[in-house]
């Protein structure tokens, strides 16, 4: 008689608001969050049954977590990841279902590897968001359980962060944590006003929850396994901004650089996260900003040697800027080749570009 125990079942929900472009093992199931507010992507949505899909503008991917917790779970383990952020194995590949199950034989929860900051999490949150909201969450936890508040205080004043709202645990623990999380928010929301924020910061509950997972885990005394995470593609909003800027420059005209700069600044104001390294995998955004800033200055000053003489393609201008920056530094140190010096002369580099490159060098120095 075969007395082997049946294989444990696991499902990892991929929280997404954009098409998933990476090929995934069968253990992963895309879940469109905020589906009640957006065009159907063809995935299972968080807008059926007991749901808060219409509150996605305040909760971000947590509307998906809420929906999952309210379903009749047919797996032993449940997890969350994002459409461009996944747990990785030792070979830096997206983890398979069997690899999760192996880890969960010895650990209660799988979390992203902690990031250490020189400042406390409380200080880091204060720099990017309204610290009043984190205090409101702390007050709610203290009201619910003064001893749990001590754990909350230790975690938020610590220097390690488990970010991204990603975790894998037994389905029972998944539901228990989700119920606790939303009970905290239900009490705290009386002192939180998302309507006062811009579109980005309005997802306040998604930001607040990132450390609450670890607070709850510490309180429960659960054993964790920290696993590295990998980002498989640039943030969709970052790509959209890049395409908008490319189209604006391609339109040409004596004001295209000025228009593009205004557009860039408006987008950064709405979505400051598009400039973060985790959003901009190619590392282009900062240099794109400099290119557009230089072009705007050239057009404002009506320079005859404006960059547009070279190309109206933003990708070309980016390559040109980077090359000129490298050559200018080498010229200043006396290491530029004759060919590089000739390219620099032929490029008709404006004083606006030279000034920007020198200022950047001074800041780095």
N, C-alpha and C positions, 0 to 999 in steps of 0.2 A: 504493500500500500504506500502510495506517495503521500507523505505527511508534511511536505514542504508548505510553509506559510504562503498565503496568496501575496502576490506583489502589491506593494502599496501604490496607491494612485496619487498623482500630483498634477496640478495645472498652474501655470504661470500666466496671469493675465497681463497683457501688454497695453498699458494705458496710452491712448493716442487720440489726437485731434487732427492728424494728417495721415496720408497713405503710408503704410509701413513698407519700406523699400528693401529691407534686408531679408534674406532667406532664413527662416527660423525652423528649428526642430519642432515636432508635432506637439510637444508639451506646452508650447506658447500659443495663446489665443488672443488676437487683437480685440480690444474693447474700446469702442468709440466713446469718449467721455464728453459730456455736454451735448449729446446727440439731439436733445430736445431743442437746442438753439442753433444747430448748424446743419449743413447739407449732409445727407446720408453718404458715408464712405463705403457702405457695403459690408460693414462689420457688425457683430453683435453690439448693441448700444446700451447705455445706462439709463434709458428712458422708459423701461417697462416695469410693471409691478410697483413695489415700494421703492421709490427713487427720488433723488434730489437733482436730477439732470439739469433742470432749469436754473439751478443755483451755481452752475459751473463757473460763472464769472467771479464768484466769491471763494469757491472751494478748489478750483483746479481739478487735478486728477483724483481728489478725494471723493468726487461724485461717483467715480467708478468704484472706488473702494467700498463706499456705502452700498452701492448696488450689489456688488459681489457678496458682501456680508449678509444681505437680505435674501439671497437666493437659497434654494435647497441645495446644499453642497453635496456633490457626488464624488468628491475626492478626499483622500486622507490629509493631503497637504495643499495649501493654497499660497500663492505668492503674487507679488506685483513687481513689474519693471516698466520701463518707458519705451516708446517707439524708437528711440535712438540711444538708449542707455540700458545695458544688460550686465548680468553677472558673468564673470569670465572664469574659465578653468586655468590650470597651470600652464597650458599651452596658449593662453590668451585667446581662446575660442569661446564663443557663447556656450554656456553650460547646457548639457543635456539633462533630461529628466532623471536618468539613472545616477548622474553625478550629484544632483540635489538629494536624492534619496539616500545615497551613501553618507553624505554629511549629516542628514537629519536623523540618522541612526544614533548619532553621538551628541547632537546639539538640538536645542529647542527652537532656535531662531537663526536664520541666515540674514546677515546685514551687510551693507556696503562697508568696505574697509574705512575706518575712521580717518578723518582729515584733522591734523593738528594745526592749530592757529596760535600765534604768539599772544593774541588777545583772547579773552573769554568769549564764549558764545554770546553771552548777554551784550558785550561790547560790539561784537560783529553784527548782531541783529540790530542794535541801535544805530549803527552807521548806515544801514540800508533800508530800515523800516521804522515804523512808529513804535518805540519801545513801550508805549502805553498799552499796546495790544498784548505784548508778552507779559506785562505786569497783570493785565486783566485775566489772562489764563492762569497765572500763578495764584491770583486771589481766588479764582474759582476752585482750583485744586485744594487750596488751603481750607476753603469752606467745606468741601466734600470730605477731606481727609487731611488733618494737620500733619500726620506722619508722612504721608505721601508728598506733601509740600516740601519736606526736608530733602527728599530725593530730587524733586524738581529743582530746588535751589542749588544743590550740588552739581547737577548736570548743566544747568544754564550758566553757572559760574565756572565750569570747567573749560578746557581748551580743546577738547576733541568733539568733532561733529560727524554724525552719521547722516549724510544728506540724501536728498532725492526721494524720500518716501517710498523706498524700495525695501522689501523684506519677504521672507518665505518662512512659514511656520505651519503647524498643524492647522487644519481648518477650524478646529475648536478654538485655538488661541487666536487665530485671525479674526474670528467673529467677536470673541471676548474683547480684544484690543479695540476693534472698530466701535463697538458699543460704548466702551469707556471713553474713547476719543471724542465721540459726538456728544456724549453727556457733558464732557468738559466744555465743549464749544457752546452747548445749549445754555449753560450757566454764564459763560464768559461773554456771549454775544450782546448782552444787555449793555456792556461797556465798550463795545467795539463798533465803529461806524465805517464800514467799507465804502459807503457812498461818498465819503469825503476824499477818496483817493482816485488817482488816475487808473487807467485800465490795467496797467501792470500790477500796481500795488493793491488793487482791489481784490486780488486772489489771496487775501490776507490769511485765510484759514489754511491754505496749502503751505504757505511759508511758516506759519506757527507750528504746524504739525511735525516738521522735520525732526525736531529733537524730542517731541513728546513720545514717539515710539520707544526711544531709548529710556526715557523716564519710566514708562510703564514696564519695560523689560527689567530694569534695575529693581523696581518695586516688587515685581513678581519673583525675582531671584532666578531668572531663566538663564540657561547657558547659551551663549552666542558663538557663532562662527563668522568671522569677518572675511569677506571675499572681495577681491578687486572688481571694479566695474569698468566697462569700456564704452566709449561713445562711438557709435557706428556711422553717424552722419551729422552734418551741421544742423543747427536748429532751423526749422522751417522758416521762422520769422527772419532769421539772419539772411537766408537765401533770397527771400522775397525782397528785402531791403536792397541787397546787392543788385537784383534784377531791375528794381525801380531806378536805382542810380545809373545803371548802364543805359537804360532807355532815355533818361533825361540828358545824359551827355551825348548820346547818339543823335538827339534832336538838333544839336548844334545851336548856333546863334550866339550873339554877343553877350547873352545873359545865362547861357546854359550852366556854367559853373556856379554862378550865384544862385540860380534856382536849385541846383543839386545840393549845394551847401545848406540852404534853408530846409530842403527836404530831409537831408541827413540829420540835421539837428532836431527836427520835429520827430523823426522816428526814434532817435536816441532818447528824447524826452518821454515818449510813450513806452518804449521798451529798452531800458538801459541794459538789460541782460544780453542784448545782441552783440555787445562789445566784449563780453566775457570770453576767456579762452575756451571754455566748455561749449559755448555757442558757436564760436568761429574757429573751427578746426584748422582751416587753412592759414589762420593768422593774418588775414588780409585787411580786416576792418579798420585797424588803426592806420595802416598805410593808405587805404582808400580815402579815409578822412583827410589825411595830409594832402593827397593828390587833388582832391576836390577843393580843399581850402586854398591851395596854391593857385589852381585854375580860377577860382573866384577872385582872388586878389589880383591876378593878371588881368582879368576882365574889368574889374573895378578901376584899375590903374591904366586901362587901355594900352596894354603892352603889345607892341608889334610882334614880339617873339613869344606870344602866348603858346602854351603846349598844344593847342588844337591844330597848329600847323602840322604836327606830327601825325595825329590820328584822332578820330572821334570815337574810338573804341576805348572804353575805360580799362579793359584788360591791357591794352597796349600802353596806355598812359601809366598804369601801375608798374609795368616792367621797366619802362623808360625812367620813371622816378627812382626806382630802386637801383638801377644801373648808374644814374647820375649821382645819386647819393654815395655809392661805393667809390666812384671815380673821384669825386670831390674830396672825400676823406683821404684817398691815396695821393691826390695832388698836394694836399696840405701837408702830408707827411713826406712828400718827395719820393713816393714809391710807384707812382702811376707810370704805365708804359707809354710809349709814343703813340700807339694806336688808341689808347684810352684818352689821352689828351686831345687827339684829333677828333674823336667822337664827341667829346665834351664841347669843343669849339663848334663843330658842325651842328650840334643840337640846339644852338642859340638859347642857352639856359638863361632864364630871366633872373633879375635880381630878387624877385619874390621867392623863387625856388631856392636860390642860394641862401637867402636869409632864413627860410624855414629849415633847411638842412643844417645850417650852422647853429640855429637855436636848439634843434633837437640834439645835436652833438654836445652842446654846452650843458643841457639838462642831464644827459647820460654821464658826462664827465663829472 
